[in-house]
């Protein structure tokens, strides 16, 4: 999961370095437009990120940092990550 929780700029550079395994992670990225995200500070930019045959959905806020992610696991479950915004 750590390969995904980067800032939006990281998606533009192609393969990412997997810090857990020390090798590059090949992926494809598709921009899906603006969508509202519950608890967010406005619409977020959604991307579908495909890696190892699994598609994760990631939303980035105005600051370019992930605000929500839905990540499928190898076991067929999904992990949902939501960034808590401070006051």
Secondary structure, DSSP 8 states (H G I E B T S, - for coil): -TTT-S-GGGGGGSSEEETTTTEEE--EEEEEEEE--TTSSS-EEEEEEEETTEEEEEEE-TTSSEEEEEEE-TTS-EEEEE-----
